[in-house]
């Protein structure tokens, strides 16, 4: 008894209600991961021609849309929501202000994503007159069913409310602690969310003002360059929205697992401020090859993009230095000999380190993407998915999985079922991704396009280079299969963990940084200044290009139709049906939300 | 704020790396003259291309001493003209537009690559060398038949090009 009392408290012991939110968010993320992995393995086998029996090539794009939306939006954001809730509550050491608000944003995110997901997958069922084969980027004038856009809008509103929840909790803490520095993890959450508010405003505007009314038949056409530009205004910073939680883990959790401490708290703050300032005014670098945008704007975007390398390069230094410090404290010596003193048997540690290593490789292919005229060579080739499977697919996803091995016991008091399986799983992911992404990069250089069901063509062959097209296809298929197996192991391990009994004494502490927040200039904590500069930079980078696009093409576009045409033909009928349908879904969602709230309030959900 | 000496060295290294990257692209633009696809061409009515003097009949024509212009229309799911026939060892300015959705235009194995957006005209100028057949593909998802959208770029000897009805390729 006395042991249990003296034992350090886990997050679960201290904040059981918040633990439930974190757990639900992570479970949402892992559901998306499971679905995304299933679509991923089907695609990898189909595209490479190893096995094309599961779906028709025309349905490939439905699964590709689902793979992108479930993994890039759903998995990442739900994990982030759980992690940020944990980070804010843990670092402020106070509960959320109002847990009902918290469950409301959770319900909005879950409801929105369900609408969007159902709409996409309905494309596989001929009997249902609904589809959204528009990929994760939904470029007009390809059109999706209105429910697809509605779901996205509801989901984004959910994330906004989540941010407000964390800001409110911080403000409440601020009143109780007027003169203290913002704890590092909370600082990271708040700067990331300011970046998110700026970035997501554009895609929300695109969806609400143009795409949703257009899909309902209320307006006839949209300006494809304008909606594309608004998408990429959001589409680049969103990659930092995925990456920032991984950085939070690398800065605040990884050094402690290594037995050390973060090298420098002030520098970590500088890095997050730089991401806030620089991640939005760069989206045009996804549009280097777009007609309709002047070369000068592309050059400005490239300059911003290249400077965005700075915070990542600083992170590489700080994280390695912090881990080395831990290794030396554990008795490691020598120039590289300290590496042997690290806890490589710990899946959380090894997973995050391998993720960081892959991120370095992804950073280098990213520099190629960012080079304005170098981009001609690899634009829209499979090089690009090769790149982002290293960044979001490994740096982010592998970090999230690895961190789960550390975090899950803290929010449930249940030890992980098997660390050995965990270790094997993270290494398997690394090997699978190394094979798949290497081959994707190589095929990209041959000119093999991305986003296609059958990359072989009847009229011509790709130029033969080191490891020809077919051999690289086999490499992609093997890599993709290993990744699927790794996901199965991860989910299986987690499900078995849930069956474990609760225990005590598994609390893990996070050590404060070597150089603490008091070394950081006060101005770093002034979020108003940084928000103001961030908005100014965005205005400088985007006001002129957007003005030019609108003055050239008009708000609603220079005479462009709607595709696929069946939606056009059915538009009138659809508008009559879809609007009431959308509203009844909103009603149902509201009902679900209120039921959930009642249940939470009365403590039924345990 | 304390910054460690190693951190300062690393910071300097990072900034030099960034400046080198910017420098190399700038050199590519002003030295070898790799220009970007830009908004030089103005808007076009994508639903009325058959009334446009350049795109009503997609074709290749001579516009200078050794300079040719190709007018190409991308559509679900092909390119017109197909093949695009151009004479060897010449300069070719490609004008590409779409009459429906967003497409890509990529000459496989080269850096001739651009987005094709309805309502816009992409203009890129390339130097072609010895006679060769190139594959041409759409590299932006454009609908259920996207993977079937392909074409050819034929670089042919000059005599052959001139005998082919003054460059009117079919």
Interface residues (C-beta under 8 A of the other chain):
Chain A: X57 X58 X60 X61 X64 X133 X135 X139 X141 X142 X223 X224 X225 X228 X263 X264 X266 X267 X287 X288 X289 X290 X291 X292 X293 X294 X295 X298 X302 X303 X306 X307 X309 X310 X313 X314 X317 X318 X321 X367 X370 X371 X372 X373 X374 X376 X377 X379 X380 X381 X446 X447 X449 X450 X451 X452 X453 X454 X455 X457 X458 X459 X460 X461 X462 X463 X515 X519 X520 X521 X548 X552 X553 X557 X558 X559 X560 X561 X563 X564
Chain B: X1 X2 X3 X4 X6 X7 X10 X11 X13 X14 X15 X17 X18 X21 X22 X24 X25 X28 X29 X34 X35 X36 X37 X38 X39 X41 X42 X43 X44 X45 X46 X47 X48 X76 X100 X101 X102 X104 X106 X108 X109 X110 X111 X112 X113 X114 X115 X116 X117 X118 X119 X120 X121 X122 X123 X133 X134 X135 X137 X138 X139 X140 X141 X142 X143 X144 X145 X146 X147 X148 X150 X151 X152
